[in-house]
Amino acid sequence: MNYLISHTRTQYPFLVSTARRKTTKHRLIYIEQGHIIVRLGKEEYIFTTGQTLWLPIDCLVAISYLPNTNVTEIEISIRSQRNYPYQAGLLRGSELITAIVNKLCHLQFSSNDTALKALYSVFIDEITSNEYQKEKIPHLNDNHTTALQGFSDKTEHHQIQVALKVREAFKMQQSGKHRSVIINTLFAGNDTQADQLCRLIANQTL
């Protein structure tokens, strides 16, 4: 059912990548834990734990949720006639916005919950009455070093690199590349390593 506003909390134990398409609702995505990679226009941006992404309606976007990522998403229908932020990007909201989103992380959606409706109402009032500063997130270049230079944790850095390699493998597969070409290109010809990494990251093999 198409509610005026709703929220969901989703856990991604494995890599999940969405197709590139336009948003049909305004969306706020709060990363409770982990990382998401977002393609906006020709660039890709990485969002990490504690950051919030705003996507206005009709925004052309593709999202990759990396393994072990938890997010809370708030969706607002086109039926809402308020003036929402029109630019996609990192949302640096007020303390009230932050508090509301953090509270929603622990609440289950219910269309009949009066207290939840009141919380939604405050959220809408706040996000439509303030101008939010957008910061450009470091984008991913071909070898992903630009976005990853900010990670001091070497293990985390490596895990993201591996996840991106697996994502590229499945992209090549979808474009019609033969399995042997993918393995030679990305996994130095090592079939066993390719299958192990793909199952570990995406819960499937090539």
C-alpha positions as CSV (number, residue, x, y, z in Angstrom):
1,M,0.0,0.0,0.0
2,N,1.2,3.5,-0.9
3,Y,1.4,5.3,2.5
4,L,2.0,9.1,2.6
5,I,5.1,8.3,4.7
6,S,6.6,5.1,6.0
7,H,9.9,3.6,7.2
8,T,11.7,0.3,7.0
9,R,14.8,-1.2,8.6
10,T,16.7,-3.6,6.4
11,Q,19.7,-5.8,7.1
12,Y,22.0,-6.8,4.2
13,P,24.3,-9.7,5.2
14,F,25.4,-10.0,1.6
15,L,26.0,-7.7,-1.3
16,V,22.9,-6.3,-3.0
17,S,23.0,-4.0,-5.9
18,T,19.9,-2.3,-7.4
19,A,19.3,-1.4,-11.0
20,R,19.7,2.2,-12.1
21,R,16.2,3.8,-12.0
22,K,14.4,6.9,-11.0
23,T,13.0,7.2,-7.5
24,T,9.2,7.2,-7.2
25,K,9.2,8.7,-3.7
26,H,11.4,11.0,-1.6
27,R,13.8,8.8,0.3
28,L,16.1,9.2,3.3
29,I,18.6,6.4,3.9
30,Y,20.4,6.3,7.2
31,I,23.3,3.9,7.4
32,E,23.2,2.4,10.9
33,Q,26.1,0.1,10.1
34,G,28.3,-0.7,7.1
35,H,28.6,1.0,3.7
36,I,26.5,1.8,0.7
37,I,27.8,2.9,-2.7
38,V,25.5,5.3,-4.6
39,R,25.6,6.2,-8.3
40,L,24.3,9.6,-9.0
41,G,24.8,10.8,-12.6
42,K,28.2,9.6,-13.8
43,E,29.7,9.5,-10.4
44,E,29.7,7.0,-7.5
45,Y,29.8,8.0,-3.9
46,I,30.4,6.0,-0.7
47,F,28.3,6.5,2.4
48,T,29.3,4.9,5.7
49,T,28.1,4.3,9.2
50,G,26.3,7.2,10.8
51,Q,25.7,9.1,7.5
52,T,22.4,10.0,5.9
53,L,21.6,10.1,2.2
54,W,18.7,12.1,0.8
55,L,17.2,11.2,-2.6
56,P,14.5,13.4,-4.0
57,I,11.7,12.1,-6.2
58,D,12.6,11.4,-9.8
59,C,16.3,11.0,-8.9
60,L,18.2,8.6,-11.2
61,V,20.1,6.3,-8.8
62,A,21.6,2.9,-8.4
63,I,22.6,1.6,-4.9
64,S,25.0,-1.1,-3.8
65,Y,24.5,-2.3,-0.2
66,L,27.8,-3.9,0.9
67,P,27.8,-7.0,3.1
68,N,26.9,-6.5,6.8
69,T,25.1,-3.3,6.2
70,N,22.0,-2.2,8.2
71,V,19.9,0.8,7.0
72,T,16.7,2.6,8.0
73,E,14.9,4.1,5.1
74,I,12.1,6.7,5.2
75,E,9.9,7.1,2.1
76,I,7.5,10.0,1.4
77,S,4.9,9.7,-1.3
78,I,4.5,12.1,-4.1
79,R,1.0,12.8,-2.6
80,S,2.7,15.0,0.0
81,Q,2.6,18.5,-1.3
82,R,5.3,19.9,0.9
83,N,8.5,21.4,-0.5
84,Y,11.3,18.8,0.1
85,P,15.0,19.2,-0.6
86,Y,15.5,18.9,-4.3
87,Q,19.1,17.9,-4.4
88,A,20.5,14.4,-3.8
89,G,23.4,14.0,-1.4
90,L,24.7,13.8,2.1
91,L,22.1,15.1,4.5
92,R,23.5,17.0,7.4
93,G,20.3,17.6,9.4
94,S,19.4,19.2,12.6
95,E,19.6,17.6,16.0
96,L,15.9,17.0,15.8
97,I,16.1,15.2,12.5
98,T,18.9,13.0,13.8
99,A,16.9,12.2,17.0
100,I,13.8,11.2,15.0
101,V,15.8,9.0,12.6
102,N,17.6,7.3,15.5
103,K,14.2,6.7,17.2
104,L,12.7,5.2,14.0
105,C,15.6,2.7,13.8
106,H,14.0,1.0,16.8
107,L,10.3,1.3,15.9
108,Q,8.4,-1.0,13.6
109,F,6.1,0.6,11.0
110,S,2.4,0.6,11.7
111,S,-0.2,2.6,9.8
112,N,-2.4,2.7,12.9
113,D,0.2,3.9,15.4
114,T,-0.8,7.4,16.6
115,A,2.6,8.1,18.2
116,L,4.4,7.1,15.1
117,K,2.1,9.4,13.0
118,A,3.0,12.3,15.3
119,L,6.7,11.5,14.9
120,Y,6.3,11.4,11.1
121,S,4.5,14.8,11.2
122,V,7.4,16.4,13.1
123,F,9.9,14.8,10.7
124,I,8.1,16.3,7.7
125,D,7.8,19.7,9.3
126,E,11.5,19.7,10.1
127,I,12.9,18.5,6.8
128,T,10.7,20.9,4.8
129,S,11.5,24.0,7.0
130,N,15.2,23.9,7.0
131,E,17.9,24.1,4.3
132,Y,20.3,21.3,4.6
133,Q,24.0,21.5,3.7
134,K,25.1,18.9,1.2
135,E,28.6,17.6,1.2
136,K,30.1,15.9,-1.8
137,I,31.2,12.4,-0.8
138,P,34.6,11.1,-2.3
139,H,33.7,9.4,-5.5
140,L,35.0,6.0,-6.6
141,N,37.3,6.1,-9.5
142,D,38.4,3.1,-11.6
143,N,40.6,1.6,-8.8
144,H,38.4,3.0,-5.9
145,T,41.4,4.7,-4.2
146,T,39.8,8.1,-3.9
147,A,36.9,7.0,-1.7
148,L,39.0,4.5,0.2
149,Q,41.9,6.7,1.2
150,G,39.7,8.0,4.1
151,F,39.5,4.6,5.8
152,S,42.1,4.2,8.5
153,D,41.0,0.7,9.2
154,K,43.1,-1.4,6.8
155,T,40.8,-4.5,7.2
156,E,37.7,-2.4,6.4
157,H,39.5,-0.9,3.4
158,H,40.3,-4.4,2.1
159,Q,36.8,-5.7,2.6
160,I,35.3,-2.9,0.6
161,Q,37.8,-3.5,-2.2
162,V,36.9,-7.2,-2.3
163,A,33.1,-6.4,-2.3
164,L,33.7,-4.0,-5.2
165,K,35.6,-6.6,-7.1
166,V,32.8,-9.1,-6.7
167,R,30.2,-6.5,-7.7
168,E,32.2,-5.9,-10.9
169,A,32.3,-9.6,-11.6
170,F,28.6,-9.8,-11.6
171,K,28.3,-6.7,-13.7
172,M,30.6,-8.3,-16.3
173,Q,28.5,-11.5,-16.1
174,Q,25.3,-9.5,-16.7
175,S,26.9,-7.8,-19.7
176,G,27.5,-11.2,-21.3
177,K,31.2,-11.8,-20.5
178,H,32.2,-15.4,-20.3
179,R,33.1,-16.8,-16.9
180,S,36.7,-17.5,-17.9
181,V,37.2,-13.9,-19.0
182,I,35.8,-12.6,-15.7
183,I,38.0,-14.9,-13.6
184,N,41.1,-14.1,-15.7
185,T,40.4,-10.3,-15.5
186,L,39.5,-10.0,-11.8
187,F,40.8,-13.1,-10.0
188,A,44.1,-13.8,-11.8
189,G,42.6,-17.0,-13.3
190,N,41.9,-18.5,-9.9
191,D,38.5,-20.3,-10.2
192,T,38.5,-21.5,-6.6
193,Q,39.2,-18.0,-5.2
194,A,36.5,-16.5,-7.5
195,D,33.8,-18.9,-6.2
196,Q,34.8,-18.5,-2.6
197,L,34.8,-14.7,-2.7
198,C,31.5,-14.5,-4.7
199,R,29.8,-16.8,-2.2
200,L,31.2,-15.0,0.8
201,I,30.3,-11.5,-0.5
202,A,27.1,-12.2,-2.6
203,N,26.0,-15.6,-1.4
204,Q,26.2,-17.0,-5.0
205,T,28.8,-18.1,-7.5
206,L,29.4,-16.8,-11.0
